[in-house]
Every structure is written in C-alpha cells, then in structure tokens.
Amino acid sequence: MTMPFTVRGMPLRTAALATFIDKLARKPIAEMTAADIRRARTMVFPRARPFAMIFGRISDQVGIGYATAPACDGFEIPIRTYRPHGRRGRGPLPVVLYFHGGGWVQGNVVNYDSLCSMLSDELDALVLSVDYRMAPEHRAPTAATDCIDAARWVVSHGASIGADPQRLAVCGDSAGGNIAAVVAQAFRDDGLSAIRHQTLIYPATDLTLSSPSIEEHADAPILTKASVEAFVDHYQPDRNGRCSPLVSPLFGELEGLPPALIQTADLDPIRDDGVRYAEALRAAGVEVRLTNYVGVPHGFASVPGATLVGRQHRAEIVTEMRRHLHG
C-alpha cells in the first residue's frame, strides 16, 4: 500500500494548512497585547466555498438561536443554541453542552457552528454552546464557573427551552475540554442531575504542564509549548493555584464520573494530558474510550476537511453520544 507523503509527520494537505494558520497568526499569544487578544477573538472562519470544505459545512437542518443563563455574580452568560428543525420524536430534547477552545483567552462560539449544528442534527438534540468569559480580563476559575452555572441553569429551567435535563452530555475541545471535565466533576459533587457522557477533545487537564508531550512537541504546528505556557499564564497566573481541580481536573476526585470519550492529537504538546486523564479515570472505575489521532496537530477538529481523520473523529463523537443519550 502506498503511504501518503508527509511533512513533519502530517499528510501534505494537513501540513500545508497548519503552515498557513501559523503564518496567519500575526503574533504569538505571548506577544499579544490586550487589544490584540480582543481582535483575535472576533476572527470568524470564512464560510463560502471552498472554505466550507475545510472548516466544515453548517447543517441546514438546524436552527441557530440565542439564550442567556445567569452566572452566580449576576452576569448574563450568552449561549448559542442549535435546535433541529424537524422533530423525529416527541417530548423534550436531550442536551449537549458545548464549551469552545482557545486557551481560555481566544475563540468564539460562532466558529463552532459546523460542529455544533452537526451534533444537533445527528443526535436530534438541543446543543447549547456557552460563550463564557475569558482571560486575561477574567482569570481562573471564571470560565469554569460560568459553564457550571450555565449547566445548572439548564437543569433547573430545562422545560422552558424544551430540554430534558436527565439526558445531558458535555463536550469541549482544548480549553473547552478542560472545562467539560470540570463541569462533569462539579455535577457529580452537586448530585442534582447526572451527566450521562463527557466528550473531551484534546483536553488540557494539567495546568502544571507536567505531561511528557509538552517537551516532545514543544515546537509543534498550531500550538507550541510557549503558547501553552502563555495561555496558562493568562488564565491562572498564580502557580500555586494550578493544582486546583477547578483548573486542573486531573487532580480532582474522579470516582463516580460519567463515561468519557477522550480524543487526542498525536502531534500535540498537550496530547498526554488526555492520555493521563483517561488512565486516571480508568483507575477510578470510569468507563473510558481513548482515541489518539495520528498525523494531526492540536486543533484538527476545527478543520475537518483538511485532515484524513475529520469524518472519523466526528462520527466517533456521534456514536458515543448517541449510545448514552438515546440508549
């Protein structure tokens, strides 16, 4: 069998896009001013052809809307909603809470329209993407507590939005995967409503940066060790606070957590954060499916058309969530 041509361990088209994205980033995060960061947050992926082939199409079977949930300090947390147009069943919809990536500093909910609309359509579910507050304006654990508060609101007000809080899943990528893990732990502690499943896409689980892959892939495309350090410095500048389970879920109590799907990127400095969390969950008796996607860097989920594994990674998420939300 002929092997695909690779560059830095990636198939050619993936390497080409990674190089383009690296060059598109005008400054490394460590060199950005507050104004630079605010501008970066407003960047939206182009949606016209052929870009939709790279970033993923937005399902036309789903309506996109808006809601808010109150935070514990009175802030109204914006939520982007995805609801299937056609109901294939009766009664309230299962809910997927999505938390976007971006190092707790960048990112926005709009750039996840493709993934979230796909999940809503394929799962016949209400997907709620939480627009949590970010650093450096809002340090840790604000992002996590915003998402915990939003999740609690869904449980207490589910009927008003057509949601079934007894069929709840959490999902997130990178910093959002970190938050999803933290929310799952908070709900286990609350005992208010059981989260049925958690999907963590290349999650950051140890903000002490102790994973071996941090050094192994220090100069990786898309995300470098220096960038990881800068993101963490923005989110939790107090090194003594980085072992708190609210920012490093790896150090939390793991028994009694919901089943997990953890997806990692092989060429990623935080790859081993996902691997170590999977191992720790298994040791605590939690059902875990761990998939390491080879030949892709951090962030591959945002460019499904630029990798050889884009369809596979999405199909895996749908399969696992469907089993737990509709099983």
GUVEXRO-84956 format. One record per residue: x, y, z of N, C-alpha, C in turn. Coordinates in steps of 0.2 Angstrom, whole numbers, plus 5000, padded with zeros to 4 digits. Example, Ala and Ser with C-alpha at 12.3 -4.5 7.8 and 13.67 -1.06 7.14 Angstrom:
residues 2
ATOM    n.u    n.v    n.w   ca.u   ca.v   ca.w    c.u    c.v    c.w
ATOM   5066   4972   5039   5062   4978   5039   5066   4984   5039
ATOM   5064   4989   5035   5068   4995   5036   5064   5000   5039
//
This chain:
residues 327
ATOM    n.u    n.v    n.w   ca.u   ca.v   ca.w    c.u    c.v    c.w
ATOM   5004   4994   5000   5000   5000   5000   5004   5006   5000
ATOM   5003   5011   4996   5007   5017   4995   5005   5022   5001
ATOM   5010   5024   5005   5009   5028   5011   5009   5036   5008
ATOM   5005   5040   5011   5004   5047   5009   5010   5050   5011
ATOM   5012   5055   5006   5018   5060   5008   5017   5064   5014
ATOM   5022   5064   5018   5021   5068   5025   5026   5073   5025
ATOM   5024   5078   5029   5029   5084   5031   5028   5085   5039
ATOM   5033   5084   5042   5033   5085   5050   5028   5080   5053
ATOM   5027   5074   5050   5023   5069   5052   5016   5070   5050
ATOM   5014   5075   5046   5007   5076   5044   5006   5075   5037
ATOM   5001   5072   5035   4999   5072   5027   5000   5079   5024
ATOM   5002   5079   5018   5004   5085   5015   4998   5091   5015
ATOM   4992   5089   5014   4987   5094   5015   4986   5097   5022
ATOM   4987   5093   5027   4986   5095   5034   4992   5099   5035
ATOM   4998   5097   5033   5004   5102   5034   5004   5108   5031
ATOM   5001   5108   5025   5000   5115   5021   4995   5119   5025
ATOM   4990   5117   5028   4985   5121   5031   4988   5123   5038
ATOM   4992   5119   5041   4995   5121   5048   5000   5126   5047
ATOM   5004   5126   5041   5008   5131   5040   5005   5138   5038
ATOM   4999   5137   5034   4995   5143   5033   4993   5147   5039
ATOM   4990   5143   5044   4987   5145   5050   4992   5148   5054
ATOM   4998   5145   5055   5004   5148   5059   5006   5155   5056
ATOM   5006   5155   5049   5008   5162   5046   5002   5167   5047
ATOM   4996   5165   5047   4990   5169   5048   4990   5172   5055
ATOM   4993   5169   5060   4993   5172   5067   4999   5177   5067
ATOM   4997   5183   5067   5001   5189   5066   5006   5189   5072
ATOM   5004   5187   5078   5009   5187   5084   5007   5181   5088
ATOM   5013   5178   5091   5012   5173   5096   5008   5175   5102
ATOM   5004   5171   5105   5000   5174   5111   5004   5177   5116
ATOM   5010   5175   5117   5014   5178   5122   5016   5185   5120
ATOM   5016   5187   5114   5017   5194   5112   5011   5198   5111
ATOM   5005   5196   5112   4999   5199   5111   4998   5204   5116
ATOM   4996   5210   5114   4993   5215   5119   4986   5213   5120
ATOM   4983   5217   5125   4975   5216   5127   4971   5217   5121
ATOM   4973   5222   5117   4969   5224   5111   4970   5219   5106
ATOM   4976   5216   5105   4977   5211   5100   4973   5205   5102
ATOM   4972   5203   5108   4968   5197   5110   4961   5199   5108
ATOM   4958   5205   5110   4951   5206   5108   4950   5206   5101
ATOM   4955   5208   5097   4954   5207   5090   4954   5200   5087
ATOM   4958   5196   5090   4959   5189   5088   4952   5185   5090
ATOM   4949   5187   5095   4943   5184   5097   4937   5185   5092
ATOM   4937   5190   5088   4932   5192   5083   4933   5188   5077
ATOM   4939   5185   5076   4940   5181   5069   4935   5176   5068
ATOM   4932   5176   5063   4927   5171   5061   4929   5167   5054
ATOM   4929   5161   5055   4931   5157   5049   4927   5159   5043
ATOM   4930   5159   5037   4926   5160   5031   4921   5154   5029
ATOM   4915   5156   5027   4910   5151   5026   4909   5149   5018
ATOM   4911   5154   5014   4909   5152   5007   4914   5147   5004
ATOM   4911   5144   4999   4916   5139   4996   4922   5142   4993
ATOM   4928   5139   4993   4929   5132   4995   4930   5131   5003
ATOM   4930   5137   5007   4932   5136   5014   4928   5132   5018
ATOM   4921   5131   5016   4917   5126   5020   4919   5119   5019
ATOM   4923   5118   5014   4926   5111   5013   4931   5110   5018
ATOM   4934   5115   5021   4940   5114   5026   4937   5115   5033
ATOM   4933   5120   5034   4931   5121   5041   4924   5117   5043
ATOM   4921   5114   5038   4915   5111   5039   4909   5115   5037
ATOM   4904   5111   5034   4898   5115   5032   4893   5115   5039
ATOM   4889   5120   5038   4884   5121   5044   4878   5118   5042
ATOM   4875   5113   5046   4869   5110   5044   4863   5114   5043
ATOM   4860   5113   5037   4853   5117   5036   4847   5114   5039
ATOM   4848   5109   5043   4843   5105   5046   4842   5108   5053
ATOM   4846   5113   5055   4846   5115   5062   4845   5123   5062
ATOM   4841   5125   5067   4840   5132   5068   4845   5135   5073
ATOM   4848   5140   5072   4853   5143   5077   4850   5149   5080
ATOM   4850   5149   5087   4847   5155   5091   4851   5157   5096
ATOM   4848   5160   5101   4852   5163   5107   4848   5163   5113
ATOM   4852   5162   5119   4849   5162   5125   4854   5165   5130
ATOM   4852   5166   5136   4856   5168   5142   4855   5164   5148
ATOM   4860   5163   5152   4859   5160   5158   4863   5164   5164
ATOM   4860   5165   5170   4863   5169   5175   4869   5166   5178
ATOM   4875   5170   5179   4880   5167   5182   4879   5169   5190
ATOM   4883   5166   5194   4882   5167   5201   4884   5174   5203
ATOM   4887   5178   5199   4889   5185   5201   4884   5190   5198
ATOM   4879   5187   5194   4874   5192   5191   4875   5193   5184
ATOM   4881   5191   5181   4882   5191   5174   4878   5187   5170
ATOM   4875   5189   5164   4871   5185   5160   4876   5182   5155
ATOM   4876   5175   5155   4881   5171   5151   4877   5170   5144
ATOM   4880   5173   5138   4877   5171   5132   4878   5164   5130
ATOM   4873   5161   5127   4873   5154   5124   4870   5154   5117
ATOM   4874   5151   5113   4872   5150   5106   4868   5143   5106
ATOM   4862   5143   5103   4858   5137   5103   4857   5134   5096
ATOM   4857   5127   5096   4856   5124   5090   4850   5119   5091
ATOM   4845   5120   5087   4839   5115   5088   4837   5112   5081
ATOM   4836   5106   5081   4834   5103   5074   4827   5105   5072
ATOM   4827   5107   5066   4820   5109   5063   4815   5104   5063
ATOM   4817   5098   5061   4812   5093   5061   4812   5088   5067
ATOM   4807   5087   5071   4807   5083   5077   4806   5076   5075
ATOM   4811   5071   5076   4810   5064   5075   4806   5060   5080
ATOM   4805   5064   5086   4802   5060   5091   4798   5066   5095
ATOM   4795   5063   5100   4791   5068   5105   4794   5069   5111
ATOM   4792   5074   5114   4795   5076   5121   4801   5080   5121
ATOM   4804   5082   5126   4809   5086   5127   4816   5083   5124
ATOM   4820   5087   5121   4826   5085   5118   4832   5084   5123
ATOM   4836   5079   5121   4842   5078   5125   4847   5084   5124
ATOM   4851   5086   5128   4855   5092   5128   4863   5090   5128
ATOM   4866   5093   5123   4873   5093   5123   4876   5100   5125
ATOM   4879   5101   5130   4883   5107   5132   4890   5108   5129
ATOM   4891   5113   5125   4897   5113   5121   4901   5119   5124
ATOM   4908   5118   5125   4912   5123   5128   4918   5124   5123
ATOM   4919   5130   5120   4924   5131   5114   4931   5131   5117
ATOM   4936   5130   5113   4943   5130   5114   4945   5137   5113
ATOM   4952   5138   5114   4955   5144   5113   4960   5147   5119
ATOM   4961   5142   5123   4966   5143   5128   4963   5147   5134
ATOM   4957   5147   5135   4953   5152   5140   4954   5159   5138
ATOM   4957   5161   5132   4959   5168   5131   4956   5170   5124
ATOM   4956   5165   5119   4953   5167   5112   4947   5162   5111
ATOM   4945   5162   5104   4940   5158   5102   4933   5161   5103
ATOM   4928   5159   5099   4921   5161   5100   4917   5156   5098
ATOM   4910   5157   5100   4905   5151   5098   4904   5151   5091
ATOM   4904   5156   5087   4902   5156   5080   4906   5151   5076
ATOM   4913   5151   5078   4917   5146   5074   4916   5139   5075
ATOM   4911   5137   5080   4909   5130   5081   4902   5129   5078
ATOM   4900   5133   5074   4893   5132   5071   4893   5125   5067
ATOM   4899   5123   5063   4899   5117   5060   4898   5111   5064
ATOM   4902   5111   5069   4902   5105   5074   4896   5105   5078
ATOM   4894   5110   5080   4888   5110   5085   4881   5109   5081
ATOM   4881   5112   5075   4875   5110   5071   4875   5103   5069
ATOM   4881   5100   5067   4881   5093   5065   4879   5089   5071
ATOM   4881   5090   5077   4879   5086   5083   4871   5087   5084
ATOM   4869   5093   5084   4861   5094   5084   4857   5090   5079
ATOM   4860   5090   5073   4856   5086   5068   4857   5079   5069
ATOM   4863   5076   5070   4864   5069   5070   4861   5066   5076
ATOM   4861   5070   5082   4859   5067   5088   4851   5069   5090
ATOM   4848   5073   5085   4842   5075   5087   4842   5078   5094
ATOM   4846   5083   5095   4847   5086   5102   4848   5093   5102
ATOM   4846   5096   5107   4847   5103   5108   4855   5104   5110
ATOM   4859   5108   5106   4866   5109   5108   4866   5117   5110
ATOM   4869   5117   5116   4870   5124   5119   4877   5126   5120
ATOM   4880   5131   5116   4887   5132   5116   4888   5139   5120
ATOM   4892   5138   5126   4892   5143   5131   4897   5148   5129
ATOM   4896   5154   5129   4900   5160   5127   4903   5162   5134
ATOM   4907   5158   5137   4910   5160   5144   4915   5166   5144
ATOM   4916   5169   5149   4920   5175   5150   4928   5172   5150
ATOM   4932   5176   5147   4939   5174   5146   4944   5178   5149
ATOM   4950   5175   5150   4956   5179   5152   4959   5183   5146
ATOM   4963   5188   5148   4965   5190   5155   4961   5194   5159
ATOM   4955   5196   5155   4950   5201   5159   4947   5197   5165
ATOM   4946   5190   5164   4943   5186   5169   4947   5180   5170
ATOM   4951   5180   5176   4955   5175   5177   4952   5169   5180
ATOM   4955   5163   5180   4953   5157   5183   4950   5158   5190
ATOM   4944   5155   5192   4941   5150   5188   4935   5152   5184
ATOM   4934   5159   5182   4928   5162   5179   4926   5158   5174
ATOM   4930   5156   5169   4927   5152   5163   4924   5146   5165
ATOM   4927   5142   5170   4924   5136   5173   4917   5137   5176
ATOM   4917   5142   5181   4911   5143   5185   4905   5146   5180
ATOM   4907   5150   5175   4902   5152   5170   4899   5146   5167
ATOM   4903   5141   5165   4900   5135   5162   4896   5130   5167
ATOM   4898   5130   5173   4895   5126   5178   4888   5130   5180
ATOM   4888   5136   5180   4882   5140   5181   4877   5139   5175
ATOM   4880   5139   5169   4875   5138   5163   4872   5131   5163
ATOM   4876   5126   5165   4874   5119   5166   4868   5118   5171
ATOM   4870   5122   5177   4864   5121   5182   4858   5125   5180
ATOM   4859   5130   5176   4853   5133   5174   4849   5129   5169
ATOM   4852   5125   5165   4849   5120   5160   4845   5115   5164
ATOM   4848   5113   5169   4844   5108   5173   4838   5111   5177
ATOM   4839   5117   5179   4833   5120   5183   4828   5123   5178
ATOM   4830   5125   5172   4825   5128   5168   4824   5124   5161
ATOM   4826   5118   5161   4825   5114   5155   4819   5114   5152
ATOM   4813   5113   5155   4807   5113   5152   4805   5119   5148
ATOM   4808   5125   5150   4806   5131   5147   4810   5132   5140
ATOM   4815   5128   5139   4818   5128   5132   4818   5121   5129
ATOM   4813   5117   5131   4812   5111   5128   4817   5106   5129
ATOM   4821   5106   5134   4827   5102   5136   4825   5096   5141
ATOM   4828   5091   5140   4827   5085   5145   4834   5085   5149
ATOM   4834   5088   5155   4840   5088   5159   4842   5081   5162
ATOM   4838   5076   5161   4840   5070   5163   4844   5066   5157
ATOM   4844   5069   5152   4848   5067   5146   4853   5072   5144
ATOM   4859   5073   5148   4863   5078   5147   4870   5076   5146
ATOM   4874   5079   5141   4881   5077   5139   4885   5084   5139
ATOM   4891   5083   5141   4895   5089   5140   4901   5087   5135
ATOM   4903   5092   5131   4908   5091   5126   4912   5098   5125
ATOM   4919   5097   5124   4923   5103   5123   4930   5101   5120
ATOM   4933   5106   5117   4939   5105   5114   4945   5109   5117
ATOM   4951   5106   5119   4956   5110   5121   4954   5113   5128
ATOM   4954   5120   5129   4952   5123   5135   4945   5121   5136
ATOM   4941   5120   5131   4934   5118   5132   4933   5111   5135
ATOM   4938   5107   5133   4938   5100   5135   4940   5100   5143
ATOM   4945   5105   5145   4946   5106   5152   4940   5108   5155
ATOM   4936   5112   5153   4930   5115   5156   4925   5109   5156
ATOM   4924   5105   5151   4919   5100   5151   4921   5095   5157
ATOM   4927   5093   5158   4929   5089   5163   4928   5092   5170
ATOM   4929   5098   5171   4927   5102   5177   4920   5102   5178
ATOM   4916   5103   5173   4909   5103   5174   4906   5096   5176
ATOM   4909   5091   5173   4907   5084   5175   4908   5083   5182
ATOM   4914   5085   5185   4916   5084   5192   4911   5088   5196
ATOM   4909   5094   5194   4905   5098   5198   4898   5095   5199
ATOM   4896   5093   5193   4889   5089   5194   4889   5083   5198
ATOM   4894   5079   5197   4895   5073   5202   4894   5076   5209
ATOM   4898   5081   5211   4898   5084   5218   4891   5086   5220
ATOM   4888   5090   5215   4881   5093   5216   4876   5087   5218
ATOM   4876   5082   5214   4871   5077   5214   4864   5079   5212
ATOM   4864   5085   5208   4857   5087   5206   4855   5084   5200
ATOM   4859   5082   5195   4857   5079   5189   4864   5075   5186
ATOM   4863   5069   5184   4869   5065   5182   4870   5067   5175
ATOM   4876   5069   5173   4878   5070   5166   4879   5063   5164
ATOM   4876   5061   5158   4877   5054   5155   4883   5053   5152
ATOM   4887   5058   5149   4893   5057   5145   4897   5063   5144
ATOM   4903   5062   5144   4908   5068   5143   4912   5066   5137
ATOM   4913   5071   5132   4917   5071   5127   4923   5076   5127
ATOM   4929   5074   5128   4935   5078   5129   4939   5078   5123
ATOM   4939   5083   5119   4944   5083   5113   4950   5087   5114
ATOM   4956   5083   5113   4962   5086   5116   4962   5090   5121
ATOM   4960   5088   5127   4959   5092   5133   4965   5094   5137
ATOM   4965   5100   5140   4971   5102   5144   4968   5100   5151
ATOM   4972   5095   5154   4969   5093   5161   4974   5094   5167
ATOM   4980   5096   5165   4985   5098   5170   4989   5104   5168
ATOM   4987   5109   5172   4990   5116   5171   4997   5117   5174
ATOM   4999   5112   5177   5006   5112   5180   5011   5111   5174
ATOM   5008   5109   5168   5012   5107   5162   5017   5102   5163
ATOM   5015   5096   5167   5019   5091   5168   5019   5085   5163
ATOM   5015   5085   5158   5015   5080   5153   5021   5079   5149
ATOM   5023   5073   5148   5029   5072   5144   5029   5075   5137
ATOM   5023   5075   5134   5022   5078   5127   5023   5086   5126
ATOM   5023   5089   5132   5024   5096   5132   5031   5097   5129
ATOM   5036   5093   5131   5043   5094   5129   5044   5090   5122
ATOM   5041   5085   5121   5041   5081   5115   5039   5085   5109
ATOM   5034   5089   5110   5031   5093   5104   5031   5100   5106
ATOM   5037   5102   5109   5037   5109   5111   5037   5114   5105
ATOM   5039   5112   5099   5038   5116   5093   5033   5114   5088
ATOM   5028   5111   5090   5023   5108   5086   5019   5113   5082
ATOM   5016   5112   5076   5012   5117   5072   5006   5118   5076
ATOM   5003   5124   5075   4997   5127   5078   4998   5128   5085
ATOM   5000   5124   5089   5001   5125   5097   5008   5123   5099
ATOM   5012   5128   5102   5019   5126   5104   5019   5126   5112
ATOM   5024   5124   5115   5025   5124   5122   5024   5131   5124
ATOM   5028   5136   5121   5027   5143   5123   5020   5146   5123
ATOM   5016   5144   5118   5009   5146   5118   5005   5143   5123
ATOM   5006   5137   5125   5003   5134   5131   5005   5137   5137
ATOM   5011   5139   5138   5013   5142   5144   5010   5149   5144
ATOM   5009   5153   5139   5006   5159   5139   4999   5159   5140
ATOM   4995   5154   5137   4988   5154   5139   4987   5152   5146
ATOM   4991   5148   5149   4990   5146   5156   4992   5152   5160
ATOM   4997   5156   5159   4999   5162   5162   4993   5167   5162
ATOM   4990   5168   5157   4984   5172   5156   4978   5170   5161
ATOM   4977   5163   5161   4971   5160   5164   4972   5160   5172
ATOM   4978   5157   5173   4979   5156   5181   4987   5158   5182
ATOM   4988   5164   5183   4995   5167   5184   4998   5164   5191
ATOM   4993   5163   5195   4996   5160   5202   4998   5153   5201
ATOM   5004   5151   5201   5007   5144   5200   5004   5140   5206
ATOM   5003   5143   5212   5001   5139   5217   4993   5136   5216
ATOM   4990   5140   5212   4983   5138   5211   4982   5134   5205
ATOM   4987   5131   5202   4986   5127   5196   4985   5120   5197
ATOM   4985   5118   5204   4984   5111   5205   4976   5110   5208
ATOM   4973   5116   5208   4966   5116   5210   4962   5112   5204
ATOM   4957   5107   5206   4953   5104   5202   4949   5108   5197
ATOM   4948   5114   5199   4944   5119   5195   4947   5121   5189
ATOM   4954   5120   5189   4958   5122   5183   4962   5116   5180
ATOM   4963   5111   5185   4967   5105   5183   4963   5099   5185
ATOM   4958   5097   5181   4954   5092   5183   4957   5085   5184
ATOM   4963   5084   5182   4967   5078   5183   4968   5077   5190
ATOM   4968   5083   5194   4970   5082   5201   4963   5082   5206
ATOM   4958   5081   5202   4951   5081   5206   4950   5074   5208
ATOM   4944   5073   5212   4941   5066   5213   4938   5064   5207
ATOM   4940   5058   5205   4937   5055   5199   4932   5049   5199
ATOM   4931   5047   5205   4926   5041   5206   4919   5044   5205
ATOM   4915   5040   5201   4908   5042   5200   4907   5047   5195
ATOM   4912   5048   5190   4911   5052   5185   4908   5049   5179
ATOM   4905   5052   5174   4901   5049   5168   4906   5046   5164
ATOM   4904   5041   5159   4908   5038   5154   4911   5044   5150
ATOM   4917   5043   5147   4921   5048   5144   4923   5045   5137
ATOM   4923   5049   5132   4927   5049   5126   4932   5054   5126
ATOM   4938   5052   5125   4944   5057   5125   4948   5056   5118
ATOM   4948   5061   5115   4951   5061   5108   4958   5065   5109
ATOM   4963   5063   5107   4970   5066   5107   4973   5067   5100
ATOM   4977   5072   5099   4981   5073   5093   4988   5071   5094
ATOM   4990   5067   5090   4997   5064   5091   5002   5069   5091
ATOM   5002   5074   5087   5007   5080   5086   5005   5086   5090
ATOM   5004   5085   5097   5001   5090   5101   5005   5090   5108
ATOM   5007   5096   5110   5010   5096   5116   5006   5094   5122
ATOM   5000   5095   5122   4995   5093   5127   4992   5086   5126
ATOM   4995   5082   5121   4992   5075   5120   4992   5071   5126
ATOM   4997   5071   5130   4997   5067   5136   4993   5069   5142
ATOM   4990   5075   5141   4985   5077   5146   4979   5073   5145
ATOM   4977   5072   5139   4971   5067   5138   4973   5060   5140
ATOM   4979   5058   5138   4981   5051   5139   4981   5050   5147
ATOM   4984   5054   5151   4984   5054   5158   4978   5054   5161
ATOM   4973   5058   5159   4966   5059   5162   4963   5052   5160
ATOM   4963   5050   5154   4960   5043   5153   4962   5038   5157
ATOM   4969   5037   5159   4972   5032   5163   4969   5033   5170
ATOM   4969   5039   5172   4966   5041   5179   4959   5039   5180
ATOM   4955   5041   5175   4948   5039   5175   4947   5031   5176
ATOM   4951   5028   5171   4950   5021   5172   4952   5018   5178
ATOM   4957   5021   5181   4959   5018   5188   4954   5020   5193
ATOM   4950   5025   5192   4944   5026   5197   4938   5023   5195
ATOM   4938   5018   5190   4932   5014   5188   4928   5017   5183
ATOM   4930   5022   5180   4926   5026   5175   4927   5023   5168
ATOM   4921   5022   5164   4921   5019   5158   4925   5025   5153
ATOM   4930   5023   5149   4933   5027   5145   4935   5024   5138
ATOM   4934   5028   5133   4936   5027   5126   4941   5032   5125
ATOM   4948   5030   5123   4953   5035   5122   4955   5033   5114
ATOM   4955   5038   5110   4957   5038   5103   4962   5043   5102
ATOM   4968   5041   5100   4974   5045   5098   4974   5046   5090
ATOM   4973   5052   5088   4973   5053   5080   4980   5054   5078
ATOM   4982   5050   5074   4989   5050   5071   4990   5055   5065
ATOM   4995   5059   5065   4997   5063   5059   4993   5070   5059
ATOM   4990   5072   5065   4987   5078   5066   4989   5082   5072
ATOM   4989   5089   5071   4991   5093   5077   4985   5095   5081
ATOM   4986   5098   5086   4981   5101   5090   4977   5106   5086
ATOM   4970   5106   5087   4966   5110   5083   4963   5106   5077
ATOM   4964   5100   5076   4962   5097   5070   4954   5096   5069
ATOM   4951   5097   5075   4943   5096   5075   4940   5102   5072
ATOM   4944   5108   5071   4941   5114   5069   4942   5114   5061
ATOM   4946   5110   5058   4947   5110   5051   4946   5102   5048
ATOM   4940   5100   5049   4939   5093   5047   4940   5091   5040
ATOM   4940   5096   5036   4941   5094   5029   4948   5094   5027
ATOM   4953   5097   5031   4960   5097   5030   4964   5091   5032
ATOM   4960   5086   5036   4964   5080   5038   4961   5074   5036
ATOM   4964   5069   5036   4961   5062   5034   4957   5059   5039
ATOM   4956   5062   5045   4953   5059   5051   4947   5063   5053
ATOM   4945   5069   5049   4940   5073   5051   4933   5070   5052
ATOM   4931   5066   5047   4925   5062   5047   4925   5057   5053
ATOM   4930   5053   5053   4931   5048   5058   4930   5051   5065
ATOM   4933   5057   5067   4933   5059   5074   4926   5062   5075
ATOM   4922   5065   5070   4915   5067   5071   4911   5061   5072
ATOM   4912   5056   5068   4907   5050   5068   4908   5047   5075
ATOM   4914   5046   5078   4915   5043   5084   4912   5047   5090
ATOM   4912   5054   5089   4908   5058   5094   4901   5056   5094
ATOM   4898   5056   5088   4891   5055   5087   4889   5048   5090
ATOM   4893   5043   5088   4891   5036   5090   4891   5035   5098
ATOM   4896   5038   5101   4897   5038   5108   4891   5042   5112
ATOM   4890   5048   5109   4885   5052   5112   4878   5049   5111
ATOM   4877   5046   5105   4870   5043   5104   4869   5037   5109
ATOM   4874   5033   5110   4873   5027   5114   4871   5029   5121
ATOM   4874   5035   5124   4872   5037   5130   4866   5041   5131
ATOM   4865   5045   5126   4859   5050   5126   4852   5046   5124
ATOM   4853   5042   5120   4847   5038   5117   4847   5031   5119
ATOM   4852   5028   5122   4852   5021   5123   4848   5019   5129
//
